[in-house]
């Protein structure tokens, strides 16, 4: 399909179809420069959360995670170094880890609680379960209760940090795609030249009604859907058809809001305005598509629900087996370990991020999917 970058956004839809039916692929201008505070929603998981919120929580959590990881005995043993010891140094991971849990983990804890209330376990509940178990087990170890060795502070810190990063990237990508939808509205001019018995008057596009006759000069965009009644001109309809080659429109031919008369002035009788135009139909289709969940995302949600039950069941079985073997401390240790590592790092990050980033890259190329 030809793509003319000089003719503005492109939107593909059968111009002869009703605006509320069929499918559409709408091309829109690059929207990745949008404000980070623009609110977006991703399959209902982050309602009320902004891109800026995830960004702020990620950077602060990352900064707090560095000393938590550095002073972690397990991490130090893995890399073979000795962290400095001074009064209170042993409390750095617990104190900062607690801040990370309540501050950085708040979106996941809240989301997990909502999934639990709705009885629809998914990704957020899995993440919430993992960080909650790690938090409780780590505090039990730090306080020396029961003699357990369950120091998960550095895993908790890194898990929350990674998940915040993933959700920030996802929401920013989806926000870019949503910004392209907003750009479709910019295709319509603010004013139109309406022809009356007294001559020509400039009115707002919102004041036009079906049956009005408007004057569309060379280089101007159509303010509404209509039919040419006088004159002829080559129209750039790339925003509807995707074709960069202009099309000759003569008396009796239909023209679409947002298309451009490139060479001559024509008179057009308005046939549809506002929500009844083809451009408005494209906007509705794109908005509905972005509000819906893709098959891949739905599969990820079902997999997350299955994994939640699987992880919980595996934890119970682990505890029972090790308890029967006569080792309660080992039973607790291994049960906690199972629940912590069951958090779906790959599942939680890969599928939503691939979908979101693909949508962003398409939007940057001028295509709304």
KERO-660698 format. One record per residue (C-alpha): residue in one letter; x, y, z; residue number from 1. Coordinates in Angstrom, 3 decimals. Example, Ala and Ser with C-alpha at 12.3 -4.5 7.8 and 13.67 -1.06 7.14 Angstrom:
aa:A&east:12.300&north:-4.500&up:7.800&i:1
aa:S&east:13.670&north:-1.060&up:7.140&i:2
***
This chain:
aa:X&east:0.000&north:0.000&up:0.000&i:1
aa:X&east:1.378&north:3.397&up:-0.916&i:2
aa:X&east:2.104&north:5.609&up:2.015&i:3
aa:X&east:2.569&north:9.318&up:1.470&i:4
aa:X&east:4.238&north:10.862&up:4.497&i:5
aa:X&east:3.683&north:14.363&up:3.140&i:6
aa:X&east:-0.053&north:14.082&up:3.029&i:7
aa:X&east:-0.574&north:13.694&up:6.760&i:8
aa:X&east:-2.140&north:10.796&up:8.587&i:9
aa:X&east:-3.693&north:7.931&up:6.750&i:10
aa:X&east:-6.689&north:5.921&up:7.846&i:11
aa:X&east:-7.921&north:2.879&up:6.004&i:12
aa:X&east:-11.634&north:2.224&up:5.956&i:13
aa:X&east:-14.062&north:1.435&up:3.173&i:14
aa:X&east:-15.411&north:4.911&up:2.434&i:15
aa:X&east:-18.710&north:3.481&up:1.290&i:16
aa:X&east:-19.321&north:1.533&up:4.501&i:17
aa:X&east:-21.237&north:2.728&up:7.511&i:18
aa:X&east:-18.909&north:4.348&up:10.034&i:19
aa:X&east:-19.921&north:1.998&up:12.823&i:20
aa:X&east:-19.346&north:-1.232&up:10.939&i:21
aa:X&east:-16.430&north:-3.171&up:9.541&i:22
aa:X&east:-12.840&north:-3.032&up:10.584&i:23
aa:X&east:-10.319&north:-0.316&up:10.128&i:24
aa:X&east:-6.626&north:0.292&up:10.254&i:25
aa:X&east:-6.098&north:3.936&up:10.978&i:26
aa:X&east:-2.840&north:5.669&up:10.271&i:27
aa:X&east:-2.038&north:8.646&up:12.406&i:28
aa:X&east:0.945&north:10.928&up:12.969&i:29
aa:X&east:3.711&north:10.216&up:15.403&i:30
aa:X&east:2.389&north:10.608&up:18.908&i:31
aa:X&east:5.300&north:9.583&up:21.063&i:32
aa:X&east:5.856&north:13.141&up:22.202&i:33
aa:X&east:2.725&north:13.090&up:24.331&i:34
aa:X&east:2.681&north:14.231&up:27.942&i:35
aa:X&east:3.734&north:11.510&up:30.353&i:36
aa:X&east:0.840&north:12.480&up:32.608&i:37
aa:X&east:-1.654&north:11.369&up:29.953&i:38
aa:X&east:-3.844&north:8.733&up:31.562&i:39
aa:X&east:-4.047&north:5.386&up:29.855&i:40
aa:X&east:-5.620&north:2.042&up:30.645&i:41
aa:X&east:-4.276&north:-1.374&up:29.827&i:42
aa:X&east:-6.861&north:-4.112&up:29.812&i:43
aa:X&east:-8.251&north:-2.730&up:33.075&i:44
aa:X&east:-5.131&north:-3.582&up:35.049&i:45
aa:X&east:-3.845&north:-0.075&up:35.657&i:46
aa:X&east:-7.018&north:1.995&up:35.821&i:47
aa:X&east:-6.233&north:5.284&up:37.546&i:48
aa:X&east:-2.449&north:4.861&up:37.237&i:49
aa:X&east:-0.486&north:7.285&up:35.106&i:50
aa:X&east:2.712&north:6.790&up:33.166&i:51
aa:X&east:4.358&north:9.414&up:35.377&i:52
aa:X&east:3.384&north:7.491&up:38.519&i:53
aa:X&east:5.041&north:4.263&up:37.358&i:54
aa:X&east:8.077&north:6.222&up:36.179&i:55
aa:X&east:8.496&north:7.973&up:39.535&i:56
aa:X&east:8.016&north:4.791&up:41.536&i:57
aa:X&east:10.478&north:2.898&up:39.331&i:58
aa:X&east:13.348&north:5.374&up:39.705&i:59
aa:X&east:12.921&north:5.775&up:43.460&i:60
aa:X&east:12.568&north:2.022&up:43.954&i:61
aa:X&east:15.656&north:1.436&up:41.818&i:62
aa:X&east:17.651&north:3.877&up:43.956&i:63
aa:X&east:16.503&north:2.139&up:47.147&i:64
aa:X&east:17.224&north:-1.292&up:45.689&i:65
aa:X&east:20.933&north:-0.625&up:45.177&i:66
aa:X&east:21.867&north:-0.571&up:48.904&i:67
aa:X&east:19.417&north:-3.410&up:49.630&i:68
aa:X&east:21.137&north:-5.637&up:47.093&i:69
aa:X&east:24.632&north:-4.487&up:48.039&i:70
aa:X&east:24.164&north:-5.234&up:51.756&i:71
aa:X&east:22.421&north:-8.550&up:51.157&i:72
aa:X&east:24.530&north:-11.410&up:52.605&i:73
aa:X&east:23.252&north:-13.827&up:49.971&i:74
aa:X&east:24.116&north:-11.488&up:47.088&i:75
aa:X&east:27.512&north:-10.687&up:48.607&i:76
aa:X&east:28.240&north:-14.393&up:48.935&i:77
aa:X&east:27.237&north:-15.000&up:45.301&i:78
aa:X&east:29.664&north:-12.332&up:44.026&i:79
aa:X&east:32.341&north:-13.025&up:46.636&i:80
aa:X&east:32.669&north:-9.657&up:48.353&i:81
aa:X&east:32.257&north:-8.475&up:51.935&i:82
aa:X&east:29.859&north:-5.546&up:52.483&i:83
aa:X&east:31.009&north:-2.973&up:55.070&i:84
aa:X&east:29.847&north:-3.592&up:58.623&i:85
aa:X&east:28.896&north:-0.708&up:60.908&i:86
aa:X&east:26.258&north:-0.108&up:63.587&i:87
aa:X&east:22.870&north:-0.530&up:61.953&i:88
aa:X&east:24.199&north:-1.900&up:58.640&i:89
aa:X&east:22.258&north:-5.153&up:59.118&i:90
aa:X&east:19.003&north:-3.158&up:59.172&i:91
aa:X&east:19.538&north:-1.447&up:55.823&i:92
aa:X&east:17.892&north:-4.229&up:53.749&i:93
aa:X&east:14.879&north:-4.627&up:56.104&i:94
aa:X&east:14.167&north:-0.896&up:56.416&i:95
aa:X&east:14.632&north:-0.023&up:52.754&i:96
aa:X&east:12.980&north:-3.281&up:51.697&i:97
aa:X&east:9.894&north:-2.324&up:53.702&i:98
aa:X&east:9.755&north:1.052&up:51.955&i:99
aa:X&east:10.089&north:-0.700&up:48.590&i:100
aa:X&east:7.327&north:-3.156&up:49.481&i:101
aa:X&east:4.775&north:-0.533&up:50.494&i:102
aa:X&east:5.774&north:2.205&up:48.029&i:103
aa:X&east:6.958&north:0.391&up:44.924&i:104
aa:X&east:4.676&north:-2.595&up:45.442&i:105
aa:X&east:1.522&north:-0.553&up:46.106&i:106
aa:X&east:0.142&north:-0.808&up:42.516&i:107
aa:X&east:0.552&north:-4.593&up:42.556&i:108
aa:X&east:-0.850&north:-5.027&up:46.063&i:109
aa:X&east:-3.873&north:-2.931&up:45.151&i:110
aa:X&east:-4.337&north:-4.722&up:41.831&i:111
aa:X&east:-3.983&north:-8.120&up:43.471&i:112
aa:X&east:-6.603&north:-7.211&up:46.082&i:113
aa:X&east:-9.011&north:-6.139&up:43.344&i:114
aa:X&east:-8.457&north:-9.431&up:41.478&i:115
aa:X&east:-9.012&north:-11.343&up:44.693&i:116
aa:X&east:-12.257&north:-9.482&up:45.409&i:117
aa:X&east:-13.522&north:-10.129&up:41.886&i:118
aa:X&east:-12.419&north:-13.781&up:42.139&i:119
aa:X&east:-10.461&north:-13.452&up:38.922&i:120
aa:X&east:-6.826&north:-14.204&up:39.827&i:121
aa:X&east:-4.347&north:-12.968&up:37.250&i:122
aa:X&east:-0.939&north:-11.352&up:36.960&i:123
aa:X&east:-1.332&north:-8.728&up:39.670&i:124
aa:X&east:-2.381&north:-11.255&up:42.302&i:125
aa:X&east:0.602&north:-13.475&up:41.456&i:126
aa:X&east:3.002&north:-10.547&up:41.815&i:127
aa:X&east:1.310&north:-9.421&up:45.041&i:128
aa:X&east:1.526&north:-12.935&up:46.470&i:129
aa:X&east:5.219&north:-13.253&up:45.629&i:130
aa:X&east:6.278&north:-9.927&up:47.131&i:131
aa:X&east:4.036&north:-10.368&up:50.190&i:132
aa:X&east:5.457&north:-13.814&up:50.978&i:133
aa:X&east:9.006&north:-12.515&up:50.441&i:134
aa:X&east:8.291&north:-9.514&up:52.688&i:135
aa:X&east:6.855&north:-11.542&up:55.571&i:136
aa:X&east:9.488&north:-14.288&up:55.348&i:137
aa:X&east:12.315&north:-11.741&up:55.241&i:138
aa:X&east:11.046&north:-9.915&up:58.326&i:139
aa:X&east:10.686&north:-13.208&up:60.199&i:140
aa:X&east:14.332&north:-13.938&up:59.374&i:141
aa:X&east:15.521&north:-10.408&up:60.213&i:142
aa:X&east:13.804&north:-10.544&up:63.605&i:143
aa:X&east:15.283&north:-13.974&up:64.305&i:144
aa:X&east:11.915&north:-15.651&up:64.775&i:145
aa:X&east:11.926&north:-19.452&up:64.504&i:146
aa:X&east:15.506&north:-19.655&up:63.300&i:147
aa:X&east:14.507&north:-19.489&up:59.624&i:148
aa:X&east:16.960&north:-18.499&up:56.889&i:149
aa:X&east:14.546&north:-16.737&up:54.527&i:150
aa:X&east:16.374&north:-13.549&up:53.619&i:151
aa:X&east:14.589&north:-12.476&up:50.435&i:152
aa:X&east:15.106&north:-8.691&up:50.733&i:153
aa:X&east:17.209&north:-8.379&up:47.605&i:154
aa:X&east:14.866&north:-10.613&up:45.591&i:155
aa:X&east:11.908&north:-8.523&up:46.790&i:156
aa:X&east:13.644&north:-5.283&up:45.805&i:157
aa:X&east:14.637&north:-6.491&up:42.346&i:158
aa:X&east:11.247&north:-8.104&up:41.688&i:159
aa:X&east:9.357&north:-4.894&up:42.459&i:160
aa:X&east:11.842&north:-2.814&up:40.454&i:161
aa:X&east:11.643&north:-5.052&up:37.380&i:162
aa:X&east:7.851&north:-5.181&up:37.468&i:163
aa:X&east:7.596&north:-1.392&up:37.817&i:164
aa:X&east:9.917&north:-0.991&up:34.834&i:165
aa:X&east:7.865&north:-3.391&up:32.751&i:166
aa:X&east:4.567&north:-1.696&up:33.554&i:167
aa:X&east:6.062&north:1.757&up:32.917&i:168
aa:X&east:7.267&north:0.660&up:29.474&i:169
aa:X&east:3.918&north:-0.951&up:28.719&i:170
aa:X&east:1.841&north:2.079&up:29.684&i:171
aa:X&east:4.139&north:4.497&up:27.865&i:172
aa:X&east:3.903&north:2.432&up:24.690&i:173
aa:X&east:0.120&north:2.157&up:24.892&i:174
aa:X&east:-0.048&north:5.877&up:25.637&i:175
aa:X&east:1.805&north:6.607&up:22.407&i:176
aa:X&east:-0.692&north:4.540&up:20.450&i:177
aa:X&east:-3.577&north:6.285&up:22.188&i:178
aa:X&east:-2.032&north:9.660&up:21.326&i:179
aa:X&east:-2.292&north:8.702&up:17.668&i:180
aa:X&east:-6.037&north:8.284&up:18.156&i:181
aa:X&east:-6.258&north:11.797&up:19.576&i:182
aa:X&east:-4.394&north:13.045&up:16.507&i:183
aa:X&east:-7.212&north:11.842&up:14.251&i:184
aa:X&east:-9.416&north:14.597&up:15.637&i:185
aa:X&east:-6.877&north:17.167&up:14.414&i:186
aa:X&east:-7.638&north:16.236&up:10.795&i:187
aa:X&east:-10.793&north:18.351&up:10.794&i:188
aa:X&east:-10.475&north:22.122&up:10.319&i:189
aa:X&east:-11.826&north:24.400&up:13.043&i:190
aa:X&east:-13.856&north:26.535&up:10.656&i:191
aa:X&east:-15.702&north:26.214&up:7.367&i:192
aa:X&east:-16.941&north:28.633&up:4.692&i:193
aa:X&east:-20.694&north:28.153&up:4.540&i:194
aa:X&east:-22.544&north:29.473&up:1.498&i:195
aa:X&east:-25.763&north:31.375&up:2.237&i:196
aa:X&east:-28.151&north:33.536&up:0.258&i:197
aa:X&east:-26.203&north:36.584&up:1.408&i:198
aa:X&east:-22.846&north:35.182&up:0.366&i:199
aa:X&east:-20.163&north:33.231&up:2.235&i:200
aa:X&east:-19.778&north:33.209&up:6.007&i:201
aa:X&east:-17.127&north:31.614&up:8.182&i:202
aa:X&east:-18.615&north:29.348&up:10.837&i:203
aa:X&east:-17.353&north:26.735&up:13.278&i:204
aa:X&east:-17.408&north:23.194&up:11.955&i:205
aa:X&east:-19.618&north:22.242&up:14.895&i:206
aa:X&east:-22.268&north:24.687&up:13.596&i:207
aa:X&east:-22.638&north:22.858&up:10.267&i:208
aa:X&east:-25.721&north:20.730&up:9.698&i:209
aa:X&east:-26.655&north:18.253&up:7.002&i:210
aa:X&east:-27.885&north:20.126&up:3.937&i:211
aa:X&east:-25.510&north:23.098&up:4.273&i:212
aa:X&east:-23.333&north:23.991&up:1.304&i:213
aa:X&east:-19.707&north:24.791&up:1.999&i:214
aa:X&east:-16.937&north:26.257&up:-0.114&i:215
aa:X&east:-13.749&north:24.192&up:-0.026&i:216
aa:X&east:-10.774&north:26.062&up:-1.436&i:217
aa:X&east:-7.613&north:24.575&up:-2.903&i:218
aa:X&east:-5.424&north:23.154&up:-0.155&i:219
aa:X&east:-8.231&north:23.085&up:2.398&i:220
aa:X&east:-9.591&north:20.049&up:4.235&i:221
aa:X&east:-13.191&north:18.914&up:4.054&i:222
aa:X&east:-14.999&north:19.980&up:7.250&i:223
aa:X&east:-17.624&north:17.226&up:6.956&i:224
aa:X&east:-18.776&north:14.382&up:4.742&i:225
aa:X&east:-20.637&north:15.598&up:1.668&i:226
aa:X&east:-21.255&north:15.525&up:-2.056&i:227
aa:X&east:-19.715&north:17.818&up:-4.680&i:228
aa:X&east:-22.394&north:20.068&up:-6.239&i:229
aa:X&east:-20.235&north:22.495&up:-8.216&i:230
aa:X&east:-16.712&north:22.337&up:-9.627&i:231
aa:X&east:-14.199&north:19.549&up:-9.620&i:232
aa:X&east:-10.902&north:18.990&up:-7.882&i:233
aa:X&east:-8.251&north:16.395&up:-7.239&i:234
aa:X&east:-8.714&north:15.178&up:-3.664&i:235
aa:X&east:-6.017&north:13.693&up:-1.480&i:236
aa:X&east:-7.892&north:10.830&up:0.216&i:237
aa:X&east:-4.849&north:9.073&up:1.672&i:238
aa:X&east:-6.198&north:9.434&up:5.202&i:239
aa:X&east:-9.129&north:7.211&up:4.165&i:240
aa:X&east:-7.828&north:4.895&up:1.466&i:241
aa:X&east:-4.102&north:4.831&up:2.214&i:242
aa:X&east:-3.348&north:5.735&up:-1.418&i:243
aa:X&east:-1.144&north:8.761&up:-1.991&i:244
aa:X&east:-2.412&north:9.375&up:-5.546&i:245
aa:X&east:-5.088&north:12.066&up:-5.709&i:246
aa:X&east:-8.602&north:11.244&up:-6.946&i:247
aa:X&east:-10.742&north:13.477&up:-9.180&i:248
aa:X&east:-14.064&north:14.374&up:-7.599&i:249
aa:X&east:-16.792&north:15.957&up:-9.750&i:250
aa:X&east:-20.452&north:16.956&up:-9.144&i:251
aa:X&east:-22.341&north:14.023&up:-7.686&i:252
aa:X&east:-19.249&north:12.399&up:-6.146&i:253
aa:X&east:-18.958&north:11.824&up:-2.406&i:254
aa:X&east:-16.150&north:13.416&up:-0.408&i:255
aa:X&east:-15.070&north:12.575&up:3.127&i:256
aa:X&east:-14.296&north:14.826&up:6.096&i:257
aa:X&east:-10.557&north:15.345&up:6.498&i:258
aa:X&east:-9.655&north:14.825&up:2.837&i:259
aa:X&east:-7.921&north:17.674&up:0.985&i:260
aa:X&east:-8.868&north:19.482&up:-2.223&i:261
aa:X&east:-5.434&north:19.857&up:-3.788&i:262
aa:X&east:-5.886&north:22.011&up:-6.883&i:263
aa:X&east:-9.307&north:23.661&up:-7.287&i:264
aa:X&east:-12.155&north:25.153&up:-5.304&i:265
aa:X&east:-15.391&north:23.193&up:-5.101&i:266
aa:X&east:-18.801&north:23.567&up:-3.529&i:267
aa:X&east:-19.938&north:20.659&up:-1.404&i:268
aa:X&east:-23.307&north:19.880&up:0.130&i:269
aa:X&east:-22.901&north:18.491&up:3.631&i:270
aa:X&east:-24.401&north:15.032&up:4.151&i:271
aa:X&east:-22.961&north:14.051&up:7.543&i:272
aa:X&east:-21.428&north:15.951&up:10.435&i:273
aa:X&east:-19.952&north:15.187&up:13.844&i:274
aa:X&east:-20.303&north:11.601&up:15.013&i:275
aa:X&east:-21.896&north:10.556&up:11.725&i:276
aa:X&east:-18.780&north:11.173&up:9.617&i:277
aa:X&east:-16.477&north:8.401&up:8.406&i:278
aa:X&east:-13.597&north:9.964&up:10.369&i:279
aa:X&east:-15.617&north:9.754&up:13.585&i:280
aa:X&east:-16.349&north:6.128&up:12.725&i:281
aa:X&east:-12.630&north:5.446&up:12.422&i:282
aa:X&east:-12.047&north:7.062&up:15.810&i:283
aa:X&east:-14.722&north:4.871&up:17.379&i:284
aa:X&east:-13.260&north:1.722&up:15.857&i:285
aa:X&east:-9.771&north:2.555&up:17.088&i:286
aa:X&east:-11.029&north:3.479&up:20.561&i:287
aa:X&east:-13.019&north:0.243&up:20.814&i:288
aa:X&east:-10.020&north:-1.775&up:19.653&i:289
aa:X&east:-7.703&north:-0.146&up:22.181&i:290
aa:X&east:-10.215&north:-0.691&up:24.973&i:291
aa:X&east:-10.488&north:-4.381&up:24.181&i:292
aa:X&east:-8.054&north:-7.119&up:25.143&i:293
aa:X&east:-6.137&north:-8.930&up:22.442&i:294
aa:X&east:-6.193&north:-12.708&up:22.126&i:295
aa:X&east:-2.570&north:-12.856&up:23.236&i:296
aa:X&east:-3.328&north:-10.793&up:26.332&i:297
aa:X&east:-6.383&north:-12.916&up:27.091&i:298
aa:X&east:-4.188&north:-16.020&up:26.810&i:299
aa:X&east:-1.672&north:-14.453&up:29.190&i:300
aa:X&east:-4.425&north:-13.673&up:31.689&i:301
aa:X&east:-5.712&north:-17.256&up:31.546&i:302
aa:X&east:-2.170&north:-18.572&up:31.962&i:303
aa:X&east:-1.648&north:-16.260&up:34.947&i:304
aa:X&east:-4.859&north:-17.522&up:36.568&i:305
aa:X&east:-3.737&north:-21.119&up:36.027&i:306
aa:X&east:-0.274&north:-20.333&up:37.367&i:307
aa:X&east:-1.753&north:-18.758&up:40.496&i:308
aa:X&east:-3.667&north:-21.922&up:41.363&i:309
aa:X&east:-0.681&north:-24.063&up:40.384&i:310
aa:X&east:1.723&north:-22.052&up:42.556&i:311
aa:X&east:-0.641&north:-22.064&up:45.519&i:312
aa:X&east:-1.188&north:-25.813&up:45.141&i:313
aa:X&east:2.526&north:-26.487&up:44.772&i:314
aa:X&east:3.202&north:-24.462&up:47.911&i:315
aa:X&east:0.655&north:-26.455&up:49.911&i:316
aa:X&east:2.013&north:-29.772&up:48.651&i:317
aa:X&east:5.583&north:-28.694&up:49.411&i:318
aa:X&east:4.677&north:-27.763&up:52.968&i:319
aa:X&east:2.780&north:-31.004&up:53.576&i:320
aa:X&east:5.537&north:-33.240&up:52.167&i:321
aa:X&east:8.363&north:-31.602&up:54.103&i:322
aa:X&east:6.254&north:-31.524&up:57.259&i:323
aa:X&east:5.643&north:-35.259&up:56.949&i:324
aa:X&east:9.386&north:-35.713&up:56.612&i:325
aa:X&east:9.657&north:-34.154&up:60.043&i:326
aa:X&east:11.333&north:-30.872&up:59.138&i:327
aa:X&east:9.025&north:-27.914&up:59.771&i:328
aa:X&east:11.768&north:-25.281&up:59.206&i:329
aa:X&east:12.634&north:-26.878&up:55.853&i:330
aa:X&east:8.916&north:-27.061&up:55.019&i:331
aa:X&east:8.481&north:-23.331&up:55.618&i:332
aa:X&east:11.700&north:-22.462&up:53.779&i:333
aa:X&east:10.849&north:-24.457&up:50.685&i:334
aa:X&east:7.206&north:-23.377&up:50.660&i:335
aa:X&east:8.202&north:-19.726&up:50.729&i:336
aa:X&east:10.787&north:-20.355&up:48.021&i:337
aa:X&east:8.190&north:-21.983&up:45.777&i:338
aa:X&east:5.760&north:-19.089&up:46.209&i:339
aa:X&east:8.439&north:-16.449&up:45.564&i:340
aa:X&east:9.889&north:-18.021&up:42.417&i:341
aa:X&east:6.382&north:-18.757&up:41.074&i:342
aa:X&east:5.953&north:-15.060&up:40.287&i:343
aa:X&east:5.677&north:-14.986&up:36.471&i:344
aa:X&east:8.570&north:-12.703&up:35.577&i:345
aa:X&east:8.660&north:-13.758&up:31.929&i:346
aa:X&east:4.904&north:-14.106&up:31.507&i:347
aa:X&east:4.208&north:-10.846&up:33.305&i:348
aa:X&east:6.702&north:-8.872&up:31.274&i:349
aa:X&east:6.960&north:-10.498&up:27.866&i:350
aa:X&east:3.453&north:-10.720&up:26.418&i:351
aa:X&east:2.072&north:-7.310&up:27.499&i:352
aa:X&east:5.333&north:-5.589&up:26.592&i:353
aa:X&east:5.551&north:-7.177&up:23.135&i:354
aa:X&east:1.976&north:-6.161&up:22.383&i:355
aa:X&east:2.437&north:-2.639&up:23.711&i:356
aa:X&east:5.789&north:-1.971&up:22.076&i:357
aa:X&east:4.539&north:-3.368&up:18.756&i:358
aa:X&east:1.591&north:-0.966&up:18.919&i:359
aa:X&east:3.942&north:1.916&up:19.710&i:360
aa:X&east:6.320&north:1.138&up:16.862&i:361
aa:X&east:3.384&north:0.882&up:14.449&i:362
aa:X&east:2.048&north:4.224&up:15.647&i:363
aa:X&east:5.446&north:5.835&up:15.078&i:364
aa:X&east:5.393&north:4.479&up:11.541&i:365
aa:X&east:1.971&north:6.042&up:11.022&i:366
aa:X&east:-0.189&north:2.972&up:11.576&i:367
aa:X&east:-2.826&north:2.430&up:14.252&i:368
aa:X&east:-3.549&north:-1.244&up:14.820&i:369
***
